[in-house]
Amino acid sequence: MHTPAERRALIVVENCYGPSDTRVWAEAASLRADGWEVTVLCPAAEGANGGGETRVIDGIVLRTFALPIATRGVQSYLREYAVAYRRIAQGMRTAWQEGPFAVVHFCNPPDIFFPLAVLYRLRGAAIIFDHHDLFPEVIRTRFQGWVGGVLHGLARVAEFLTYRSADIVLTTNRSGEQVARIRGKVPPERVYVVRNGPRVDQFVPVAPVPALKRGFRYMACYAGVMSQQDNVLEFAEIVRDVVLRQGRTDVLFALLGDGAVRAEMKERLYEWGLAEYVHMPGMLQDKLLLRRYLCTADVCLAPEQSSPLNDRSTFIKVGEYMAMAKPIVAYDLAETRYTAGEAAVYVETGNARRYAEELVALLDDPERRERMGAAGRARVVRELAWEYQERRLLAAYDTAWRRSRPARRQAAVL
């Protein structure tokens, strides 16, 4: 049996404030409940003064650093990644000086921390690579032309080296598992599928709040990151179709989240005269308020279109919509269909007019909405909830632990 002092884990996140990342914080909470001492190193929340602080939330040590978030362009992302690498390296060194970690757990994107993984592996930690997104495909989505091709090639190399530097790989679905085994050459016994799923004992439906509809009869809700690959900008076309072509001025679009394209989305809606039909309050740190929005919504939205990245991605938002017993309109992606099942209506990717028509049809059919929402909630409770994924996470950590220096030292003594 390993001692509490040896069960120390450091989770490193570059692209999100830890408590706002449903997956990261669920992992940290599950490990803490299992007796691990957990530290999360991540960027400060938007609007935080200064960034670099250390505090404890629910028994989890949270270390933050200031980070300039990229918007558009190669230089913007290079600056973000350079600053992130330096501050994460500094933060890891400081945390390690307070006591070594048995496991260091890197979450992507980006796949640039393999040198740190090698360093801390040499120091005795087992390395877990938590594969959230396909980094080469993210790069290909953001950058086009020959520059995009060169960056994509570099990202493929970085991805491979990241896989090779890890003892254990976590991935969100079977598509990611295949990538790890084929592109990363990771043995199957070292790959664990830990899906994104809400905790059913915490992410429970609440009473709707009609005031959130701001006087509109219906509300359609999006909750998530607003990056290029999420196709939030393209969703403006759907809003325009619903309001202008179909004449439905009784629908409020609540777009909850933040990211690189949020400001551009707001500007586009203003230019098209649609701003009054869209409410964009930003990323909601208050989980109760998020649940109130979702439970007040009549329909929830998954606007991600088919791409090499999205076709293999499992979106956290879809599980959260289902947990709130809400019907979904989504483009027809393999992993989205696997997750949502009968809880969603699926549209051929890129067909914004058809998406808008299906959305309006669903708004006008309350009985169908109720059936779909109930099916989604039942699927989460029965199969997809975090409580089921937690077992795989802890099994992965047990395997990682056995590969760490504290475990090898303990085995030698025994």
C-alpha positions in Angstrom: 0.0 0.0 0.0 1.4 3.4 -1.0 1.5 6.1 1.7 -0.5 9.4 1.4 2.7 11.4 1.0 3.5 9.3 -2.2 0.1 9.7 -3.7 0.7 13.2 -5.1 -0.5 14.2 -8.6 0.1 17.3 -10.6 -2.4 18.1 -13.4 -1.1 20.6 -16.0 -3.6 22.5 -18.2 -2.6 25.2 -20.7 -5.9 26.2 -22.5 -8.4 26.7 -19.7 -8.9 27.8 -16.1 -9.0 24.4 -14.2 -12.2 24.7 -12.3 -14.0 25.8 -15.5 -12.9 22.7 -17.4 -15.5 20.1 -16.5 -13.2 17.1 -17.3 -10.1 18.4 -15.5 -12.0 19.3 -12.4 -13.9 16.1 -12.3 -10.6 14.2 -12.6 -9.1 16.2 -9.8 -12.1 15.7 -7.6 -12.2 12.0 -8.2 -8.5 11.6 -7.4 -8.9 13.7 -4.3 -11.8 11.5 -3.1 -9.5 8.4 -3.7 -6.9 9.8 -1.4 -4.5 11.5 -3.8 -3.0 14.9 -3.0 -3.9 16.9 -6.2 -2.4 20.1 -7.5 -3.8 21.7 -10.7 -1.6 24.2 -12.6 -3.5 26.3 -15.1 -4.1 29.8 -16.5 -5.9 32.3 -14.2 -9.6 32.9 -14.8 -10.5 35.6 -17.2 -10.4 39.0 -15.5 -8.3 37.7 -12.6 -5.8 40.3 -11.3 -2.2 39.3 -12.0 -2.8 35.6 -12.3 -0.1 33.9 -10.3 -1.7 32.7 -7.0 -2.1 29.5 -5.0 -5.3 28.6 -3.2 -7.2 25.5 -2.2 -10.6 24.6 -3.5 -12.4 21.5 -2.2 -9.1 20.1 -1.0 -7.5 20.6 -4.4 -4.5 22.9 -4.6 -4.9 25.4 -7.5 -1.9 27.2 -8.9 -2.6 29.8 -11.6 -0.4 31.9 -13.9 -1.2 34.8 -16.1 -1.5 33.9 -19.8 -2.2 36.1 -22.9 -4.8 34.1 -24.8 -4.3 34.0 -28.6 -7.0 35.3 -30.9 -6.0 34.9 -34.5 -2.8 34.5 -36.4 0.4 32.5 -36.1 2.2 35.1 -34.0 -0.6 35.3 -31.5 -0.5 31.6 -30.9 3.3 31.4 -30.8 3.3 34.1 -28.2 0.7 32.3 -26.1 2.5 29.0 -26.3 5.9 30.5 -25.5 4.6 32.3 -22.4 2.6 29.2 -21.3 5.7 26.9 -21.7 7.8 29.2 -19.6 5.2 29.8 -16.8 4.2 26.1 -16.7 7.9 25.1 -16.4 8.3 27.6 -13.6 5.1 26.5 -11.9 6.1 22.9 -12.1 9.5 23.6 -10.6 8.0 25.5 -7.7 5.4 22.8 -7.0 8.0 20.0 -7.2 10.3 21.8 -4.7 7.5 21.6 -2.1 7.4 17.8 -2.6 7.9 15.4 -5.6 4.9 14.1 -7.4 4.3 10.4 -8.2 2.3 11.3 -11.3 2.4 14.4 -13.6 -0.7 14.6 -15.8 -0.5 16.8 -18.9 -3.7 17.8 -20.6 -3.7 19.0 -24.2 -3.9 21.1 -26.4 -1.2 22.0 -27.2 1.2 19.1 -27.5 4.3 21.1 -26.7 5.2 19.9 -23.2 7.0 16.6 -24.0 10.4 18.1 -22.9 8.9 18.7 -19.5 7.4 15.2 -19.5 10.8 13.7 -20.2 12.5 15.8 -17.5 10.0 14.8 -14.8 10.0 11.2 -15.9 13.7 11.2 -15.3 13.0 12.6 -11.9 10.8 9.6 -11.1 7.3 10.7 -11.9 5.0 8.7 -14.1 3.6 10.7 -16.9 0.0 10.7 -18.0 -1.0 12.3 -21.3 -4.7 13.3 -21.2 -5.6 13.6 -24.9 -8.5 16.1 -25.1 -8.1 17.3 -28.7 -6.2 16.2 -31.8 -3.6 18.9 -31.9 -2.5 18.5 -35.5 -6.1 18.7 -36.6 -6.6 21.8 -34.4 -3.6 23.5 -36.2 -5.0 22.5 -39.6 -8.3 24.0 -38.7 -6.7 27.3 -37.6 -4.1 27.8 -40.3 -4.5 27.3 -44.1 -2.1 27.3 -47.0 1.6 26.3 -46.9 2.0 27.9 -43.5 -0.8 25.7 -42.2 0.9 22.7 -43.9 4.2 23.3 -42.2 2.6 23.9 -38.8 0.5 20.8 -39.2 3.7 18.7 -39.9 5.4 20.1 -36.8 2.3 19.4 -34.8 2.3 15.8 -35.9 5.9 15.5 -34.7 5.0 17.1 -31.4 2.0 14.8 -31.0 4.2 11.7 -31.6 6.8 12.9 -29.1 4.1 13.6 -26.6 2.7 10.1 -26.9 6.2 8.6 -26.6 7.0 10.6 -23.5 4.0 9.3 -21.6 3.6 6.2 -19.5 -0.2 6.3 -19.8 -2.6 7.9 -22.3 -6.1 8.9 -21.5 -8.5 9.6 -24.4 -12.1 10.7 -24.5 -13.4 8.1 -27.0 -12.6 5.2 -29.3 -11.5 7.4 -32.1 -8.8 8.9 -29.9 -7.8 5.5 -28.8 -7.2 4.5 -32.4 -5.1 7.6 -33.0 -3.0 6.9 -29.9 -2.3 3.3 -31.1 -1.7 4.1 -34.8 -0.1 7.5 -34.8 1.4 7.4 -31.4 2.4 3.7 -31.4 1.2 3.4 -27.8 0.6 -0.2 -26.7 -3.2 -0.9 -26.1 -2.7 -1.8 -22.4 -1.4 1.8 -21.8 -4.4 3.6 -23.4 -7.5 4.2 -21.3 -10.8 5.6 -22.7 -12.2 8.0 -20.1 -15.2 9.7 -21.7 -16.5 13.2 -20.9 -19.6 12.8 -18.7 -21.2 15.0 -16.1 -21.6 13.9 -12.5 -25.3 12.9 -12.1 -25.1 13.6 -8.4 -24.1 17.2 -9.0 -25.1 18.2 -12.5 -28.8 17.8 -11.8 -31.7 19.6 -13.4 -33.1 22.7 -11.6 -36.2 24.7 -12.0 -36.4 26.9 -15.2 -36.0 30.7 -14.7 -38.3 32.4 -17.2 -36.6 35.7 -16.7 -33.5 34.3 -18.4 -35.5 34.3 -21.7 -35.5 38.1 -21.5 -39.1 38.4 -22.7 -38.8 35.9 -25.6 -41.1 32.9 -25.9 -38.3 30.4 -26.7 -34.6 30.1 -26.0 -32.0 28.1 -27.8 -28.8 27.7 -25.8 -25.1 27.0 -26.6 -22.7 26.4 -23.8 -19.0 26.0 -24.5 -15.7 27.3 -25.8 -15.9 29.7 -28.8 -13.0 28.8 -31.0 -12.7 28.4 -34.7 -13.2 24.7 -34.6 -16.4 25.0 -32.7 -18.1 26.8 -35.7 -19.6 29.5 -33.6 -19.0 32.1 -36.2 -20.8 30.0 -38.8 -23.7 29.7 -36.4 -24.5 33.4 -37.1 -25.9 32.1 -40.5 -28.3 30.0 -38.6 -29.4 32.9 -36.4 -30.0 34.9 -39.5 -32.0 32.2 -41.2 -34.2 31.7 -38.1 -34.9 35.4 -37.6 -34.9 36.9 -41.1 -35.8 34.1 -43.5 -38.3 32.2 -41.2 -39.4 35.4 -39.5 -39.1 33.9 -36.0 -38.5 36.9 -33.8 -39.7 34.9 -30.7 -36.4 33.0 -30.2 -33.6 34.1 -28.0 -30.2 32.6 -28.7 -28.2 32.3 -25.5 -24.5 31.7 -26.4 -22.7 30.9 -23.1 -18.9 30.8 -23.3 -15.8 32.6 -24.4 -12.9 32.1 -26.8 -11.0 33.4 -29.7 -14.0 34.2 -31.9 -16.5 35.5 -29.4 -15.7 39.2 -30.1 -15.9 38.6 -33.8 -19.2 36.8 -33.4 -20.7 39.7 -31.5 -19.4 42.1 -34.2 -21.0 40.0 -37.0 -24.3 39.8 -35.3 -24.3 43.6 -34.8 -23.5 44.2 -38.4 -26.3 41.9 -39.5 -28.8 43.6 -37.2 -29.3 40.4 -35.1 -27.7 41.5 -31.8 -31.1 41.9 -30.0 -31.8 38.2 -30.6 -28.6 36.9 -29.1 -27.4 37.1 -25.5 -23.7 36.4 -24.9 -22.9 36.7 -21.2 -19.5 35.0 -21.4 -18.2 31.9 -19.7 -20.3 31.1 -16.7 -18.1 30.2 -13.7 -21.3 29.7 -11.6 -22.4 26.1 -12.3 -25.8 26.7 -10.8 -26.4 29.6 -13.1 -25.2 27.4 -16.0 -27.7 24.7 -15.1 -30.5 27.3 -14.8 -29.8 28.5 -18.3 -29.7 25.0 -19.7 -32.9 24.0 -17.9 -34.7 27.2 -19.1 -33.7 26.6 -22.7 -36.1 24.8 -25.0 -33.4 23.4 -27.2 -29.6 23.1 -26.9 -27.2 23.6 -29.7 -24.1 21.7 -31.0 -23.0 23.6 -34.1 -19.7 21.8 -34.7 -19.3 20.8 -38.3 -17.5 17.8 -39.8 -13.7 18.1 -39.9 -10.8 15.8 -39.2 -10.8 17.2 -35.7 -14.6 17.3 -34.9 -15.3 13.9 -36.4 -13.2 12.3 -33.7 -14.2 14.6 -30.8 -16.5 14.1 -27.9 -18.0 17.4 -26.8 -18.5 18.0 -23.1 -21.5 20.3 -23.8 -23.5 17.4 -25.4 -23.4 15.3 -22.2 -24.3 18.4 -20.1 -27.3 19.1 -22.3 -28.4 15.5 -21.9 -27.9 15.6 -18.2 -30.3 18.6 -18.1 -32.9 16.5 -20.1 -32.7 18.9 -23.1 -33.1 18.0 -26.8 -30.2 18.9 -29.1 -29.8 20.0 -32.7 -26.4 18.8 -34.0 -24.6 18.3 -37.2 -24.2 14.6 -37.9 -20.8 13.6 -36.5 -19.9 10.1 -35.5 -18.9 10.7 -31.9 -21.8 13.2 -31.3 -24.2 10.6 -32.6 -22.6 7.9 -30.4 -23.0 10.2 -27.3 -26.4 11.8 -27.9 -28.3 8.9 -29.6 -32.0 9.7 -29.6 -31.5 12.9 -27.7 -30.5 14.8 -30.8 -31.8 15.6 -34.3 -29.0 15.4 -36.8 -28.3 17.6 -39.8 -26.0 17.1 -42.8 -22.9 19.0 -41.9 -22.6 22.5 -43.4 -26.3 22.8 -44.2 -27.1 25.9 -42.2 -30.6 26.3 -43.7 -31.6 22.7 -42.8 -30.1 23.2 -39.3 -32.3 26.3 -38.8 -35.4 24.5 -40.1 -34.9 21.6 -37.7 -34.3 23.9 -34.8 -37.6 25.8 -35.5 -39.5 22.5 -36.0 -38.2 21.2 -32.7 -39.2 24.5 -30.9 -42.7 24.0 -32.3 -43.0 20.4 -31.1 -43.0 20.3 -27.2 -43.9 16.7 -27.0 -41.0 15.6 -29.2 -38.7 17.9 -27.1 -39.8 16.2 -24.0 -39.3 12.7 -25.4 -35.8 13.5 -26.6 -34.8 15.2 -23.4 -35.9 12.2 -21.3 -34.0 9.8 -23.6 -30.8 11.9 -23.1 -31.1 12.1 -19.4 -31.7 8.4 -19.1 -28.6 7.6 -21.3 -26.4 9.8 -19.1 -27.7 8.2 -15.9 -27.4 4.7 -17.3 -24.1 4.8 -19.2 -22.3 8.1 -19.7 -22.1 9.8 -16.3 -18.8 10.6 -14.8 -19.4 8.0 -12.1 -18.8 5.3 -14.7 -15.8 7.1 -16.2 -14.2 7.5 -12.8 -13.4 3.8 -12.6 -11.3 4.0 -15.7 -9.5 7.1 -14.5 -8.5 5.4 -11.2 -7.4 2.3 -13.0 -5.2 4.4 -15.2 -3.7 6.1 -12.2 -3.1 2.8 -10.5 -1.1 1.7 -13.6 0.8 5.0 -13.7 1.6 4.7 -10.0 3.2 1.3 -10.5 5.5 2.9 -13.1 6.6 5.7 -10.8 9.8 5.8 -8.8 8.0 5.7 -5.4 6.3 2.5 -6.4 9.5 0.9 -7.7 11.3 1.9 -4.5 8.5 0.4 -2.4 8.5 -2.8 -4.4 12.3 -3.1 -3.9 11.9 -2.8 -0.2 9.2 -5.4 -0.1 
